[in-house]
Amino acid sequence: MNATVSLEGILQMLQPLSADSKRWLGERLIKESRENAPCQYTAEEMRKHLLQVEARIQQGDPGISNEEVE
Protein backbone atom coordinates (compact mmCIF):
# COMPACT_ATOMS: atom_id res chain seq x y z
CA MET A 1 0.00 0.00 0.00
CA ASN A 2 1.36 3.39 -1.01
CA ALA A 3 0.20 6.55 0.71
CA THR A 4 1.04 10.18 0.25
CA VAL A 5 1.21 12.29 3.37
CA SER A 6 2.17 15.94 3.49
CA LEU A 7 4.86 17.12 5.86
CA GLU A 8 2.16 18.98 7.77
CA GLY A 9 0.24 15.69 8.05
CA ILE A 10 3.32 13.96 9.41
CA LEU A 11 3.82 16.76 11.92
CA GLN A 12 0.23 16.38 13.09
CA MET A 13 0.71 12.62 13.54
CA LEU A 14 3.78 13.26 15.70
CA GLN A 15 2.08 15.74 18.06
CA PRO A 16 1.05 13.08 20.63
CA LEU A 17 4.66 11.93 21.08
CA SER A 18 6.51 12.84 24.24
CA ALA A 19 9.23 15.49 24.12
CA ASP A 20 11.87 12.77 24.53
CA SER A 21 10.45 10.78 21.64
CA LYS A 22 10.33 13.87 19.42
CA ARG A 23 13.94 14.68 20.32
CA TRP A 24 15.03 11.11 19.57
CA LEU A 25 13.23 11.17 16.23
CA GLY A 26 14.69 14.57 15.33
CA GLU A 27 18.21 13.44 16.14
CA ARG A 28 17.68 10.26 14.14
CA LEU A 29 16.41 12.21 11.12
CA ILE A 30 19.38 14.59 11.28
CA LYS A 31 21.82 11.69 11.52
CA GLU A 32 20.21 9.90 8.59
CA SER A 33 20.10 13.03 6.45
CA ARG A 34 23.82 13.60 7.03
CA GLU A 35 24.61 10.00 6.10
CA ASN A 36 22.55 10.23 2.93
CA ALA A 37 23.75 13.69 1.92
CA PRO A 38 24.98 13.64 -1.69
CA CYS A 39 28.02 15.73 -0.95
CA GLN A 40 29.89 16.41 2.25
CA TYR A 41 32.84 18.73 2.58
CA THR A 42 35.21 19.26 5.46
CA ALA A 43 35.58 22.81 6.74
CA GLU A 44 39.07 22.94 5.23
CA GLU A 45 37.83 21.79 1.81
CA MET A 46 35.09 24.40 1.87
CA ARG A 47 37.52 27.12 2.94
CA LYS A 48 39.87 26.27 0.05
CA HIS A 49 37.01 26.27 -2.42
CA LEU A 50 35.75 29.65 -1.21
CA LEU A 51 39.24 31.14 -1.49
CA GLN A 52 39.53 29.83 -5.05
CA VAL A 53 36.16 31.30 -6.00
CA GLU A 54 37.03 34.62 -4.39
CA ALA A 55 40.33 34.79 -6.30
CA ARG A 56 38.56 33.97 -9.57
CA ILE A 57 35.97 36.70 -8.98
CA GLN A 58 38.69 39.24 -8.20
CA GLN A 59 40.24 38.38 -11.56
CA GLY A 60 36.93 39.20 -13.25
CA ASP A 61 35.74 35.63 -13.81
CA PRO A 62 32.49 35.06 -11.90
CA GLY A 63 32.33 31.47 -13.15
CA ILE A 64 28.78 31.89 -14.46
CA SER A 65 27.38 34.02 -17.26
CA ASN A 66 24.70 36.66 -16.76
CA GLU A 67 22.35 34.52 -18.85
CA GLU A 68 22.84 31.55 -16.54
CA VAL A 69 22.18 33.75 -13.50
CA GLU A 70 18.90 34.94 -14.98
N, CA, C and O atoms as a Tripos MOL2 file, in Angstrom:
@<TRIPOS>MOLECULE
protein
  280   279    70     0     0
PROTEIN
NO_CHARGES

@<TRIPOS>ATOM
      1 N           0.8340   -1.1700    0.0000 N.3       1 MET1
      2 CA          0.0000    0.0000    0.0000 C.3       1 MET1
      3 C           0.8820    1.2380    0.0000 C.2       1 MET1
      4 O           1.7620    1.3830    0.8480 O.2       1 MET1
      5 N           0.6450    2.1200   -0.9440 N.am      2 ASN2
      6 CA          1.3570    3.3880   -1.0140 C.3       2 ASN2
      7 C           0.4340    4.5000   -0.5450 C.2       2 ASN2
      8 O          -0.7490    4.5250   -0.8840 O.2       2 ASN2
      9 N           0.9840    5.4150    0.2360 N.am      3 ALA3
     10 CA          0.1960    6.5530    0.7060 C.3       3 ALA3
     11 C           1.0370    7.8070    0.5750 C.2       3 ALA3
     12 O           2.2600    7.7730    0.7130 O.2       3 ALA3
     13 N           0.3710    8.8970    0.3110 N.am      4 THR4
     14 CA          1.0390   10.1820    0.2490 C.3       4 THR4
     15 C           0.5700   11.0070    1.4320 C.2       4 THR4
     16 O          -0.6280   11.2030    1.6350 O.2       4 THR4
     17 N           1.5240   11.4860    2.2060 N.am      5 VAL5
     18 CA          1.2090   12.2920    3.3740 C.3       5 VAL5
     19 C           2.0550   13.5620    3.2930 C.2       5 VAL5
     20 O           3.2580   13.5040    3.0390 O.2       5 VAL5
     21 N           1.4220   14.6880    3.5100 N.am      6 SER6
     22 CA          2.1710   15.9400    3.4880 C.3       6 SER6
     23 C           3.0420   16.0370    4.7360 C.2       6 SER6
     24 O           2.8230   15.3310    5.7200 O.2       6 SER6
     25 N           4.0160   16.9070    4.6800 N.am      7 LEU7
     26 CA          4.8610   17.1170    5.8570 C.3       7 LEU7
     27 C           4.0320   17.6580    7.0200 C.2       7 LEU7
     28 O           4.2820   17.3180    8.1760 O.2       7 LEU7
     29 N           3.0540   18.4930    6.7160 N.am      8 GLU8
     30 CA          2.1570   18.9790    7.7680 C.3       8 GLU8
     31 C           1.3810   17.8230    8.3800 C.2       8 GLU8
     32 O           1.1680   17.7930    9.5920 O.2       8 GLU8
     33 N           0.9550   16.8680    7.5530 N.am      9 GLY9
     34 CA          0.2440   15.6930    8.0500 C.3       9 GLY9
     35 C           1.1250   14.8580    8.9630 C.2       9 GLY9
     36 O           0.6770   14.3640    9.9970 O.2       9 GLY9
     37 N           2.3780   14.7080    8.5720 N.am     10 ILE10
     38 CA          3.3190   13.9560    9.4080 C.3      10 ILE10
     39 C           3.5050   14.6620   10.7380 C.2      10 ILE10
     40 O           3.5160   14.0230   11.7900 O.2      10 ILE10
     41 N           3.6530   15.9890   10.6930 N.am     11 LEU11
     42 CA          3.8220   16.7570   11.9230 C.3      11 LEU11
     43 C           2.6190   16.5740   12.8490 C.2      11 LEU11
     44 O           2.7820   16.4200   14.0590 O.2      11 LEU11
     45 N           1.4320   16.5900   12.2870 N.am     12 GLN12
     46 CA          0.2260   16.3810   13.0940 C.3      12 GLN12
     47 C           0.2130   14.9920   13.7300 C.2      12 GLN12
     48 O          -0.2140   14.8370   14.8740 O.2      12 GLN12
     49 N           0.6790   13.9820   12.9930 N.am     13 MET13
     50 CA          0.7130   12.6180   13.5360 C.3      13 MET13
     51 C           1.7020   12.5080   14.6900 C.2      13 MET13
     52 O           1.5240   11.6790   15.5820 O.2      13 MET13
     53 N           2.7440   13.3370   14.6790 N.am     14 LEU14
     54 CA          3.7820   13.2640   15.7030 C.3      14 LEU14
     55 C           3.4470   14.0610   16.9590 C.2      14 LEU14
     56 O           4.1310   13.9140   17.9710 O.2      14 LEU14
     57 N           2.4160   14.8970   16.9220 N.am     15 GLN15
     58 CA          2.0830   15.7430   18.0580 C.3      15 GLN15
     59 C           1.8790   14.9700   19.3640 C.2      15 GLN15
     60 O           2.3070   15.4600   20.4090 O.2      15 GLN15
     61 N           1.2510   13.7950   19.3630 N.am     16 PRO16
     62 CA          1.0450   13.0790   20.6340 C.3      16 PRO16
     63 C           2.3300   12.5230   21.2690 C.2      16 PRO16
     64 O           2.3130   12.1310   22.4360 O.2      16 PRO16
     65 N           3.4180   12.4830   20.5360 N.am     17 LEU17
     66 CA          4.6600   11.9270   21.0830 C.3      17 LEU17
     67 C           5.1840   12.7770   22.2360 C.2      17 LEU17
     68 O           4.9540   13.9850   22.2940 O.2      17 LEU17
     69 N           5.8820   12.1270   23.1370 N.am     18 SER18
     70 CA          6.5130   12.8420   24.2450 C.3      18 SER18
     71 C           7.6670   13.6900   23.7130 C.2      18 SER18
     72 O           8.1440   13.4750   22.5990 O.2      18 SER18
     73 N           8.1050   14.6460   24.5120 N.am     19 ALA19
     74 CA          9.2280   15.4910   24.1190 C.3      19 ALA19
     75 C          10.4740   14.6500   23.8740 C.2      19 ALA19
     76 O          11.2210   14.9140   22.9320 O.2      19 ALA19
     77 N          10.7070   13.6360   24.7150 N.am     20 ASP20
     78 CA         11.8730   12.7710   24.5330 C.3      20 ASP20
     79 C          11.7970   12.0020   23.2190 C.2      20 ASP20
     80 O          12.8000   11.8500   22.5220 O.2      20 ASP20
     81 N          10.6110   11.5210   22.8850 N.am     21 SER21
     82 CA         10.4460   10.7780   21.6390 C.3      21 SER21
     83 C          10.6550   11.6860   20.4270 C.2      21 SER21
     84 O          11.2690   11.2880   19.4380 O.2      21 SER21
     85 N          10.1350   12.9130   20.5200 N.am     22 LYS22
     86 CA         10.3310   13.8660   19.4240 C.3      22 LYS22
     87 C          11.8100   14.1940   19.2660 C.2      22 LYS22
     88 O          12.3100   14.2750   18.1440 O.2      22 LYS22
     89 N          12.5070   14.3810   20.3680 N.am     23 ARG23
     90 CA         13.9410   14.6800   20.3230 C.3      23 ARG23
     91 C          14.6990   13.5140   19.6990 C.2      23 ARG23
     92 O          15.5670   13.7160   18.8500 O.2      23 ARG23
     93 N          14.3690   12.2910   20.1230 N.am     24 TRP24
     94 CA         15.0320   11.1060   19.5680 C.3      24 TRP24
     95 C          14.8020   11.0410   18.0540 C.2      24 TRP24
     96 O          15.7360   10.8180   17.2850 O.2      24 TRP24
     97 N          13.5600   11.2390   17.6450 N.am     25 LEU25
     98 CA         13.2300   11.1700   16.2250 C.3      25 LEU25
     99 C          13.9610   12.2680   15.4490 C.2      25 LEU25
    100 O          14.4910   12.0170   14.3660 O.2      25 LEU25
    101 N          13.9900   13.4720   15.9950 N.am     26 GLY26
    102 CA         14.6880   14.5710   15.3350 C.3      26 GLY26
    103 C          16.1650   14.2770   15.1600 C.2      26 GLY26
    104 O          16.7300   14.5000   14.0900 O.2      26 GLY26
    105 N          16.7910   13.7720   16.2240 N.am     27 GLU27
    106 CA         18.2150   13.4370   16.1400 C.3      27 GLU27
    107 C          18.4550   12.3320   15.1260 C.2      27 GLU27
    108 O          19.4380   12.3550   14.3850 O.2      27 GLU27
    109 N          17.5590   11.3780   15.1000 N.am     28 ARG28
    110 CA         17.6780   10.2630   14.1440 C.3      28 ARG28
    111 C          17.5430   10.7600   12.7010 C.2      28 ARG28
    112 O          18.2880   10.3300   11.8190 O.2      28 ARG28
    113 N          16.5970   11.6600   12.4680 N.am     29 LEU29
    114 CA         16.4140   12.2100   11.1240 C.3      29 LEU29
    115 C          17.6250   13.0280   10.6850 C.2      29 LEU29
    116 O          18.0390   12.9540    9.5280 O.2      29 LEU29
    117 N          18.1890   13.8050   11.6010 N.am     30 ILE30
    118 CA         19.3780   14.5930   11.2790 C.3      30 ILE30
    119 C          20.5350   13.6670   10.9480 C.2      30 ILE30
    120 O          21.2430   13.8800    9.9640 O.2      30 ILE30
    121 N          20.7290   12.6400   11.7670 N.am     31 LYS31
    122 CA         21.8160   11.6870   11.5240 C.3      31 LYS31
    123 C          21.6550   11.0270   10.1600 C.2      31 LYS31
    124 O          22.6140   10.9280    9.3940 O.2      31 LYS31
    125 N          20.4510   10.5790    9.8640 N.am     32 GLU32
    126 CA         20.2120    9.8960    8.5910 C.3      32 GLU32
    127 C          20.3880   10.8480    7.4090 C.2      32 GLU32
    128 O          20.9120   10.4510    6.3690 O.2      32 GLU32
    129 N          19.9590   12.0850    7.5600 N.am     33 SER33
    130 CA         20.1030   13.0280    6.4520 C.3      33 SER33
    131 C          21.5770   13.3210    6.1840 C.2      33 SER33
    132 O          21.9740   13.5000    5.0320 O.2      33 SER33
    133 N          22.3790   13.3690    7.2250 N.am     34 ARG34
    134 CA         23.8170   13.5950    7.0330 C.3      34 ARG34
    135 C          24.4690   12.4030    6.3500 C.2      34 ARG34
    136 O          25.3540   12.5740    5.5120 O.2      34 ARG34
    137 N          24.0390   11.2050    6.7010 N.am     35 GLU35
    138 CA         24.6070    9.9970    6.1010 C.3      35 GLU35
    139 C          24.2230    9.8730    4.6440 C.2      35 GLU35
    140 O          24.9870    9.3390    3.8400 O.2      35 GLU35
    141 N          23.0440   10.3610    4.2980 N.am     36 ASN36
    142 CA         22.5490   10.2340    2.9270 C.3      36 ASN36
    143 C          22.7990   11.4770    2.0890 C.2      36 ASN36
    144 O          22.3700   11.5420    0.9370 O.2      36 ASN36
    145 N          23.4860   12.4620    2.6500 N.am     37 ALA37
    146 CA         23.7520   13.6940    1.9160 C.3      37 ALA37
    147 C          24.5900   13.3710    0.6830 C.2      37 ALA37
    148 O          25.5470   12.6030    0.7760 O.2      37 ALA37
    149 N          24.2470   13.9440   -0.4690 N.am     38 PRO38
    150 CA         24.9770   13.6360   -1.6930 C.3      38 PRO38
    151 C          26.4150   14.1350   -1.6960 C.2      38 PRO38
    152 O          27.2650   13.5890   -2.4000 O.2      38 PRO38
    153 N          26.6840   15.1630   -0.9160 N.am     39 CYS39
    154 CA         28.0170   15.7310   -0.9550 C.3      39 CYS39
    155 C          28.3460   16.3160    0.4100 C.2      39 CYS39
    156 O          27.5930   17.1310    0.9420 O.2      39 CYS39
    157 N          29.4520   15.9040    0.9630 N.am     40 GLN40
    158 CA         29.8870   16.4080    2.2530 C.3      40 GLN40
    159 C          31.3010   16.9470    2.1080 C.2      40 GLN40
    160 O          32.1690   16.2900    1.5330 O.2      40 GLN40
    161 N          31.5260   18.1260    2.6210 N.am     41 TYR41
    162 CA         32.8450   18.7340    2.5760 C.3      41 TYR41
    163 C          33.3360   18.9780    3.9940 C.2      41 TYR41
    164 O          32.5490   19.2580    4.8980 O.2      41 TYR41
    165 N          34.6340   18.8690    4.1770 N.am     42 THR42
    166 CA         35.2070   19.2630    5.4560 C.3      42 THR42
    167 C          35.2880   20.7880    5.4650 C.2      42 THR42
    168 O          35.1920   21.4250    4.4160 O.2      42 THR42
    169 N          35.4630   21.3650    6.6390 N.am     43 ALA43
    170 CA         35.5850   22.8110    6.7430 C.3      43 ALA43
    171 C          36.7890   23.3010    5.9470 C.2      43 ALA43
    172 O          36.7310   24.3600    5.3210 O.2      43 ALA43
    173 N          37.8650   22.5480    5.9680 N.am     44 GLU44
    174 CA         39.0710   22.9390    5.2290 C.3      44 GLU44
    175 C          38.8270   22.9040    3.7210 C.2      44 GLU44
    176 O          39.2610   23.8050    3.0030 O.2      44 GLU44
    177 N          38.1390   21.8740    3.2400 N.am     45 GLU45
    178 CA         37.8340   21.7930    1.8100 C.3      45 GLU45
    179 C          36.9550   22.9650    1.3780 C.2      45 GLU45
    180 O          37.1680   23.5500    0.3160 O.2      45 GLU45
    181 N          35.9840   23.2980    2.1930 N.am     46 MET46
    182 CA         35.0860   24.3990    1.8690 C.3      46 MET46
    183 C          35.8370   25.7260    1.8960 C.2      46 MET46
    184 O          35.6020   26.5880    1.0490 O.2      46 MET46
    185 N          36.7290   25.8950    2.8560 N.am     47 ARG47
    186 CA         37.5210   27.1250    2.9370 C.3      47 ARG47
    187 C          38.3790   27.2900    1.6880 C.2      47 ARG47
    188 O          38.4460   28.3810    1.1210 O.2      47 ARG47
    189 N          39.0350   26.2160    1.2580 N.am     48 LYS48
    190 CA         39.8740   26.2740    0.0550 C.3      48 LYS48
    191 C          39.0370   26.6210   -1.1740 C.2      48 LYS48
    192 O          39.4450   27.4330   -2.0040 O.2      48 LYS48
    193 N          37.8830   26.0110   -1.2810 N.am     49 HIS49
    194 CA         37.0080   26.2730   -2.4190 C.3      49 HIS49
    195 C          36.5710   27.7340   -2.4310 C.2      49 HIS49
    196 O          36.5910   28.3770   -3.4800 O.2      49 HIS49
    197 N          36.1810   28.2570   -1.2840 N.am     50 LEU50
    198 CA         35.7480   29.6480   -1.2150 C.3      50 LEU50
    199 C          36.8830   30.6110   -1.5680 C.2      50 LEU50
    200 O          36.6550   31.6220   -2.2320 O.2      50 LEU50
    201 N          38.0890   30.3030   -1.1320 N.am     51 LEU51
    202 CA         39.2420   31.1410   -1.4880 C.3      51 LEU51
    203 C          39.4980   31.1090   -2.9870 C.2      51 LEU51
    204 O          39.8360   32.1340   -3.5800 O.2      51 LEU51
    205 N          39.3380   29.9430   -3.6040 N.am     52 GLN52
    206 CA         39.5290   29.8330   -5.0500 C.3      52 GLN52
    207 C          38.4690   30.6440   -5.7980 C.2      52 GLN52
    208 O          38.7830   31.3340   -6.7680 O.2      52 GLN52
    209 N          37.2440   30.5620   -5.3570 N.am     53 VAL53
    210 CA         36.1640   31.3030   -6.0020 C.3      53 VAL53
    211 C          36.3870   32.8050   -5.8400 C.2      53 VAL53
    212 O          36.2200   33.5730   -6.7870 O.2      53 VAL53
    213 N          36.7640   33.2120   -4.6350 N.am     54 GLU54
    214 CA         37.0270   34.6240   -4.3880 C.3      54 GLU54
    215 C          38.1410   35.1450   -5.2930 C.2      54 GLU54
    216 O          38.0200   36.2310   -5.8600 O.2      54 GLU54
    217 N          39.2130   34.3880   -5.4330 N.am     55 ALA55
    218 CA         40.3290   34.7940   -6.2980 C.3      55 ALA55
    219 C          39.8700   34.9000   -7.7430 C.2      55 ALA55
    220 O          40.2530   35.8340   -8.4470 O.2      55 ALA55
    221 N          39.0570   33.9590   -8.1900 N.am     56 ARG56
    222 CA         38.5620   33.9740   -9.5720 C.3      56 ARG56
    223 C          37.6790   35.1990   -9.8080 C.2      56 ARG56
    224 O          37.7600   35.8290  -10.8630 O.2      56 ARG56
    225 N          36.8410   35.5360   -8.8360 N.am     57 ILE57
    226 CA         35.9720   36.7020   -8.9790 C.3      57 ILE57
    227 C          36.8010   37.9770   -9.0240 C.2      57 ILE57
    228 O          36.5030   38.8820   -9.8030 O.2      57 ILE57
    229 N          37.8340   38.0570   -8.2000 N.am     58 GLN58
    230 CA         38.6930   39.2410   -8.1970 C.3      58 GLN58
    231 C          39.4150   39.4090   -9.5280 C.2      58 GLN58
    232 O          39.7990   40.5200   -9.8930 O.2      58 GLN58
    233 N          39.5990   38.3240  -10.2420 N.am     59 GLN59
    234 CA         40.2390   38.3830  -11.5580 C.3      59 GLN59
    235 C          39.2220   38.6640  -12.6590 C.2      59 GLN59
    236 O          39.5720   38.7020  -13.8390 O.2      59 GLN59
    237 N          37.9640   38.8620  -12.2730 N.am     60 GLY60
    238 CA         36.9310   39.2040  -13.2490 C.3      60 GLY60
    239 C          36.2000   38.0170  -13.8300 C.2      60 GLY60
    240 O          35.4330   38.1870  -14.7780 O.2      60 GLY60
    241 N          36.3980   36.8320  -13.3090 N.am     61 ASP61
    242 CA         35.7380   35.6330  -13.8060 C.3      61 ASP61
    243 C          34.7460   35.1470  -12.7500 C.2      61 ASP61
    244 O          35.1380   34.4700  -11.8000 O.2      61 ASP61
    245 N          33.4640   35.4880  -12.9080 N.am     62 PRO62
    246 CA         32.4870   35.0620  -11.9000 C.3      62 PRO62
    247 C          32.1650   33.5660  -11.9680 C.2      62 PRO62
    248 O          31.5510   33.0210  -11.0500 O.2      62 PRO62
    249 N          32.5740   32.9090  -13.0390 N.am     63 GLY63
    250 CA         32.3260   31.4730  -13.1510 C.3      63 GLY63
    251 C          30.9640   31.1200  -13.7120 C.2      63 GLY63
    252 O          30.6760   29.9490  -13.9560 O.2      63 GLY63
    253 N          30.1260   32.1190  -13.9190 N.am     64 ILE64
    254 CA         28.7780   31.8860  -14.4640 C.3      64 ILE64
    255 C          28.3820   33.1200  -15.2700 C.2      64 ILE64
    256 O          28.6430   34.2510  -14.8610 O.2      64 ILE64
    257 N          27.7640   32.8940  -16.3940 N.am     65 SER65
    258 CA         27.3840   34.0190  -17.2590 C.3      65 SER65
    259 C          26.1240   34.7030  -16.7160 C.2      65 SER65
    260 O          25.3820   34.1260  -15.9210 O.2      65 SER65
    261 N          25.9000   35.9450  -17.1620 N.am     66 ASN66
    262 CA         24.7010   36.6550  -16.7640 C.3      66 ASN66
    263 C          23.4430   35.9210  -17.2020 C.2      66 ASN66
    264 O          22.4310   35.9380  -16.5010 O.2      66 ASN66
    265 N          23.5070   35.2780  -18.3620 N.am     67 GLU67
    266 CA         22.3480   34.5220  -18.8540 C.3      67 GLU67
    267 C          22.0220   33.3570  -17.9330 C.2      67 GLU67
    268 O          20.8540   33.0720  -17.6690 O.2      67 GLU67
    269 N          23.0620   32.6830  -17.4450 N.am     68 GLU68
    270 CA         22.8410   31.5520  -16.5350 C.3      68 GLU68
    271 C          22.2820   32.0190  -15.1950 C.2      68 GLU68
    272 O          21.4830   31.3170  -14.5750 O.2      68 GLU68
    273 N          22.7010   33.2050  -14.7480 N.am     69 VAL69
    274 CA         22.1780   33.7470  -13.5030 C.3      69 VAL69
    275 C          20.6950   34.0280  -13.6240 C.2      69 VAL69
    276 O          19.9160   33.7340  -12.7170 O.2      69 VAL69
    277 N          20.3130   34.6040  -14.7650 N.am     70 GLU70
    278 CA         18.8980   34.9400  -14.9820 C.3      70 GLU70
    279 C          18.0960   33.6770  -15.1500 C.2      70 GLU70
    280 O          16.8820   33.7380  -15.3440 O.2      70 GLU70
@<TRIPOS>BOND
     1     1     2 1
     2     2     3 1
     3     3     4 2
     4     3     5 am
     5     5     6 1
     6     6     7 1
     7     7     8 2
     8     7     9 am
     9     9    10 1
    10    10    11 1
    11    11    12 2
    12    11    13 am
    13    13    14 1
    14    14    15 1
    15    15    16 2
    16    15    17 am
    17    17    18 1
    18    18    19 1
    19    19    20 2
    20    19    21 am
    21    21    22 1
    22    22    23 1
    23    23    24 2
    24    23    25 am
    25    25    26 1
    26    26    27 1
    27    27    28 2
    28    27    29 am
    29    29    30 1
    30    30    31 1
    31    31    32 2
    32    31    33 am
    33    33    34 1
    34    34    35 1
    35    35    36 2
    36    35    37 am
    37    37    38 1
    38    38    39 1
    39    39    40 2
    40    39    41 am
    41    41    42 1
    42    42    43 1
    43    43    44 2
    44    43    45 am
    45    45    46 1
    46    46    47 1
    47    47    48 2
    48    47    49 am
    49    49    50 1
    50    50    51 1
    51    51    52 2
    52    51    53 am
    53    53    54 1
    54    54    55 1
    55    55    56 2
    56    55    57 am
    57    57    58 1
    58    58    59 1
    59    59    60 2
    60    59    61 am
    61    61    62 1
    62    62    63 1
    63    63    64 2
    64    63    65 am
    65    65    66 1
    66    66    67 1
    67    67    68 2
    68    67    69 am
    69    69    70 1
    70    70    71 1
    71    71    72 2
    72    71    73 am
    73    73    74 1
    74    74    75 1
    75    75    76 2
    76    75    77 am
    77    77    78 1
    78    78    79 1
    79    79    80 2
    80    79    81 am
    81    81    82 1
    82    82    83 1
    83    83    84 2
    84    83    85 am
    85    85    86 1
    86    86    87 1
    87    87    88 2
    88    87    89 am
    89    89    90 1
    90    90    91 1
    91    91    92 2
    92    91    93 am
    93    93    94 1
    94    94    95 1
    95    95    96 2
    96    95    97 am
    97    97    98 1
    98    98    99 1
    99    99   100 2
   100    99   101 am
   101   101   102 1
   102   102   103 1
   103   103   104 2
   104   103   105 am
   105   105   106 1
   106   106   107 1
   107   107   108 2
   108   107   109 am
   109   109   110 1
   110   110   111 1
   111   111   112 2
   112   111   113 am
   113   113   114 1
   114   114   115 1
   115   115   116 2
   116   115   117 am
   117   117   118 1
   118   118   119 1
   119   119   120 2
   120   119   121 am
   121   121   122 1
   122   122   123 1
   123   123   124 2
   124   123   125 am
   125   125   126 1
   126   126   127 1
   127   127   128 2
   128   127   129 am
   129   129   130 1
   130   130   131 1
   131   131   132 2
   132   131   133 am
   133   133   134 1
   134   134   135 1
   135   135   136 2
   136   135   137 am
   137   137   138 1
   138   138   139 1
   139   139   140 2
   140   139   141 am
   141   141   142 1
   142   142   143 1
   143   143   144 2
   144   143   145 am
   145   145   146 1
   146   146   147 1
   147   147   148 2
   148   147   149 am
   149   149   150 1
   150   150   151 1
   151   151   152 2
   152   151   153 am
   153   153   154 1
   154   154   155 1
   155   155   156 2
   156   155   157 am
   157   157   158 1
   158   158   159 1
   159   159   160 2
   160   159   161 am
   161   161   162 1
   162   162   163 1
   163   163   164 2
   164   163   165 am
   165   165   166 1
   166   166   167 1
   167   167   168 2
   168   167   169 am
   169   169   170 1
   170   170   171 1
   171   171   172 2
   172   171   173 am
   173   173   174 1
   174   174   175 1
   175   175   176 2
   176   175   177 am
   177   177   178 1
   178   178   179 1
   179   179   180 2
   180   179   181 am
   181   181   182 1
   182   182   183 1
   183   183   184 2
   184   183   185 am
   185   185   186 1
   186   186   187 1
   187   187   188 2
   188   187   189 am
   189   189   190 1
   190   190   191 1
   191   191   192 2
   192   191   193 am
   193   193   194 1
   194   194   195 1
   195   195   196 2
   196   195   197 am
   197   197   198 1
   198   198   199 1
   199   199   200 2
   200   199   201 am
   201   201   202 1
   202   202   203 1
   203   203   204 2
   204   203   205 am
   205   205   206 1
   206   206   207 1
   207   207   208 2
   208   207   209 am
   209   209   210 1
   210   210   211 1
   211   211   212 2
   212   211   213 am
   213   213   214 1
   214   214   215 1
   215   215   216 2
   216   215   217 am
   217   217   218 1
   218   218   219 1
   219   219   220 2
   220   219   221 am
   221   221   222 1
   222   222   223 1
   223   223   224 2
   224   223   225 am
   225   225   226 1
   226   226   227 1
   227   227   228 2
   228   227   229 am
   229   229   230 1
   230   230   231 1
   231   231   232 2
   232   231   233 am
   233   233   234 1
   234   234   235 1
   235   235   236 2
   236   235   237 am
   237   237   238 1
   238   238   239 1
   239   239   240 2
   240   239   241 am
   241   241   242 1
   242   242   243 1
   243   243   244 2
   244   243   245 am
   245   245   246 1
   246   246   247 1
   247   247   248 2
   248   247   249 am
   249   249   250 1
   250   250   251 1
   251   251   252 2
   252   251   253 am
   253   253   254 1
   254   254   255 1
   255   255   256 2
   256   255   257 am
   257   257   258 1
   258   258   259 1
   259   259   260 2
   260   259   261 am
   261   261   262 1
   262   262   263 1
   263   263   264 2
   264   263   265 am
   265   265   266 1
   266   266   267 1
   267   267   268 2
   268   267   269 am
   269   269   270 1
   270   270   271 1
   271   271   272 2
   272   271   273 am
   273   273   274 1
   274   274   275 1
   275   275   276 2
   276   275   277 am
   277   277   278 1
   278   278   279 1
   279   279   280 2
@<TRIPOS>SUBSTRUCTURE
     1 MET1         2 RESIDUE 1 A MET
     2 ASN2         6 RESIDUE 1 A ASN
     3 ALA3        10 RESIDUE 1 A ALA
     4 THR4        14 RESIDUE 1 A THR
     5 VAL5        18 RESIDUE 1 A VAL
     6 SER6        22 RESIDUE 1 A SER
     7 LEU7        26 RESIDUE 1 A LEU
     8 GLU8        30 RESIDUE 1 A GLU
     9 GLY9        34 RESIDUE 1 A GLY
    10 ILE10       38 RESIDUE 1 A ILE
    11 LEU11       42 RESIDUE 1 A LEU
    12 GLN12       46 RESIDUE 1 A GLN
    13 MET13       50 RESIDUE 1 A MET
    14 LEU14       54 RESIDUE 1 A LEU
    15 GLN15       58 RESIDUE 1 A GLN
    16 PRO16       62 RESIDUE 1 A PRO
    17 LEU17       66 RESIDUE 1 A LEU
    18 SER18       70 RESIDUE 1 A SER
    19 ALA19       74 RESIDUE 1 A ALA
    20 ASP20       78 RESIDUE 1 A ASP
    21 SER21       82 RESIDUE 1 A SER
    22 LYS22       86 RESIDUE 1 A LYS
    23 ARG23       90 RESIDUE 1 A ARG
    24 TRP24       94 RESIDUE 1 A TRP
    25 LEU25       98 RESIDUE 1 A LEU
    26 GLY26      102 RESIDUE 1 A GLY
    27 GLU27      106 RESIDUE 1 A GLU
    28 ARG28      110 RESIDUE 1 A ARG
    29 LEU29      114 RESIDUE 1 A LEU
    30 ILE30      118 RESIDUE 1 A ILE
    31 LYS31      122 RESIDUE 1 A LYS
    32 GLU32      126 RESIDUE 1 A GLU
    33 SER33      130 RESIDUE 1 A SER
    34 ARG34      134 RESIDUE 1 A ARG
    35 GLU35      138 RESIDUE 1 A GLU
    36 ASN36      142 RESIDUE 1 A ASN
    37 ALA37      146 RESIDUE 1 A ALA
    38 PRO38      150 RESIDUE 1 A PRO
    39 CYS39      154 RESIDUE 1 A CYS
    40 GLN40      158 RESIDUE 1 A GLN
    41 TYR41      162 RESIDUE 1 A TYR
    42 THR42      166 RESIDUE 1 A THR
    43 ALA43      170 RESIDUE 1 A ALA
    44 GLU44      174 RESIDUE 1 A GLU
    45 GLU45      178 RESIDUE 1 A GLU
    46 MET46      182 RESIDUE 1 A MET
    47 ARG47      186 RESIDUE 1 A ARG
    48 LYS48      190 RESIDUE 1 A LYS
    49 HIS49      194 RESIDUE 1 A HIS
    50 LEU50      198 RESIDUE 1 A LEU
    51 LEU51      202 RESIDUE 1 A LEU
    52 GLN52      206 RESIDUE 1 A GLN
    53 VAL53      210 RESIDUE 1 A VAL
    54 GLU54      214 RESIDUE 1 A GLU
    55 ALA55      218 RESIDUE 1 A ALA
    56 ARG56      222 RESIDUE 1 A ARG
    57 ILE57      226 RESIDUE 1 A ILE
    58 GLN58      230 RESIDUE 1 A GLN
    59 GLN59      234 RESIDUE 1 A GLN
    60 GLY60      238 RESIDUE 1 A GLY
    61 ASP61      242 RESIDUE 1 A ASP
    62 PRO62      246 RESIDUE 1 A PRO
    63 GLY63      250 RESIDUE 1 A GLY
    64 ILE64      254 RESIDUE 1 A ILE
    65 SER65      258 RESIDUE 1 A SER
    66 ASN66      262 RESIDUE 1 A ASN
    67 GLU67      266 RESIDUE 1 A GLU
    68 GLU68      270 RESIDUE 1 A GLU
    69 VAL69      274 RESIDUE 1 A VAL
    70 GLU70      278 RESIDUE 1 A GLU
